[in-house]
Amino acid sequence: MDSRLPAHLEVSGLLRAVQAAGGFATVLAKGERDAGTLLVVCCENGTKSRAYERMPLPDGAREWVLSKQQGDDNPAEFSDFIARRKRQDSDLWIVELDVENAERFIGLS
């Protein structure tokens, strides 16, 4: 039996937690309601964006991994990465967390 929290509930919890902390959170793309995967974009005042995805480990657990970081020399490259991931996976939820130390909301600090 899969003990994962349904994706829509996890997303809702992230949005509420960030908003309660005085930040801004939004869904950039809705994925599959229950079994969708998450890509979380962490940023501060719309800058220094980092994209995290949960990747499976050999033991079956899943861990957040930094997939892409916005570079100063080509910020459009980050947007292109997000758009490409969205096209690759129709089940993918993309959530932006714009708050100081956003990684804390996904268990990273």
N, C-alpha and C positions, 0 to 999 in steps of 0.2 A: 504494500500500500504506500502511495506517495504522500509524504507528510508536508509537502511544500504548501505554503500559504498561496491562495489564488492570487494571480498577478494583479487584478484590479484592487484587491484589498491591500496588498503591499504598496501599490502606487498611492492609494488614498491615504494610507498611514504616513508615507513620506511627505506628501503634500501638506497634511495637517501639522506634522511635526516641524517642518521648516517654517510654515506660516506662524506657528505658535512661538517660534524663536525669533520672530521679527524679520524673517527672510521672505523671498519670493520663490514660489515653486509652480511649475506648470508642466502639463503633458504636451510634448511636441508631436508625439505619434502614439495612437492607441493600437495595442497589439491584441492577441488572443486573450479573452477575458479571464480565463482560469489558468491556462498552462503557458501563457506567453512569457517570453524572457524579457529582462530589463537591461537597458543601457541607460546609465545615469550620467548626466552632464553636470559636473560641479564647477561653479564659477563664483567670482566675487565682483559684484557691480558690473556684470556682463563681460568681464575680462578674465584672462588666465584660465580658459576653459580646459577641463580634463574630462575625458570620457572613460567610464568604468563599465565593465561587463563581468557578470558572474560566470566563471569558467569551472567546468567539472574537474575534480582531482581524481587520481587513480583509485582512491578509497571510496569514491562515490559522493563525497562531500563537494560543496561548491564554494569558490572563493572569488572575491572581487579582485579584478585585475585591471590595471591601467592600460587601456587600448590605444588611446591617442591623447596627445597634449597639444594645445594650440601654440604654435610658434609665432614669435614676433615678426619674423620675416615674411610669412605668408599666412595670414589669418583665414583666408578663404579655403585653405587646405583642410582645416578642421571642419568647416561647414560641408565641404565635399565628402569627407569621411562619414559624417552623420547621415547625409543623404544617401550615400552608397550602402551603408548598413541598413537603412530603412528599405531600400529596394531589394536587398538580399534576403531579408527575413520579414515576411508579412505578419508574423506573430510577435514581433518585437515592439515593446513599449519603449519610448524614448522620453525620459523625464529630466527636466532641467531644475537644478537646485541652486539658486542664487542667494548665497548666504555665507558669512564668514565660516571657514573651516567646514565646508559642506560635507566632506568625507566622513565626519562623525555620524552622519545620519545613515550611512550604510555600513557602519561598524569599523571604519578606518579612522585613524587620527594621526 
